[in-house]
Amino acid sequence: MNHRNFVKASATSAVGVMNVPEQYGPYVRIGLVLLASGGCFLLSFYAKSLTEHNVFPVLFPGVVLSAWIGGRLGGLVSTVALALGTAYFHMPPDPSFRVADPADLIRLGTFILSGMCVAWLSGVLKENHGFMMATLTSIGEGVIAADCHGRIRFLNPIAVSLTGWSQKDAKGLPLGEVFQSVYADTNASVPIPAPDMLREEISLPENIYLISKSGNKIPIDQSFAPVQTDSGRIVGSILVFRDATRRRQTEAALLQAERERLQAQRMEAIGRLAGGLAHDFNNLLTPFEADRQWGTGAH
């Protein structure tokens, strides 16, 4: 995976559900950061009387949302903007950026430090999420992730192409409704194991066909694996599959070539056997032929 794929996935994870064109993504993220910070700041005026002038608990969600939407930079910008707004409007003497009460100054400093930490941690979490999404998107096989209830949470582009289901249409549906597969010999449906029944990776037999949304049959190789936490708790499952058409065509061609080679060897062996039998038969007839010719000459 290259850096460009990672940056793209990381940048679009917050606005992808909004179907925003890629070229407008940065402007949308800036707008969402401003909306989150501004909304929390406006709410602080209402909450000021309820929280005994301690508005910082109301402002923290704005920092977290801004960090998730805009990364570390969004979180830091939100922290600074909210700190300046709080100093100007909520701390005496207001309106002024000067903070007269040392206790208020300590609370403001604590908010800035805490906001910077939250922004950093939220940014790291967002980047890790973007890295994971970029990894799953870049895999050259179909990947479908389901939650512990067997409902789809994610499809990568290869899975979308093979199943015919878009990410938007498939999300939230049971895995068996989107991924329908049958055995090639019996045409019976292939059972999908429940996530809580998986303990290790399971590879299914090779004679399986995927039934796409349009009804096409695609030969596939597939395997299931559980998604587990560090404590061993199963929180979902991963289905990995790939189009096996080319592999099976290659195997069929190799098998046909082997059959033709064996048939040629059989025909060659039969020819040699027939030639040997003919030679032996001629050898047996030679004395009789000589006697016949001798008898004819004597007369």
PyMOL commands that set and color helices and strands:
alter all, ss='L'
color gray80, all
select helices_A, chain A and resi 3-12+16-18+22-47+56-89+102-138+157-163+167-170+175-178+195-197+245-298
alter helices_A, ss='H'
color red, helices_A
select strands_A, chain A and resi 142-147+152-155+180-183+202-203+208-211+217-228+234-243
alter strands_A, ss='S'
color yellow, strands_A
deselect
rebuild
show_as cartoon
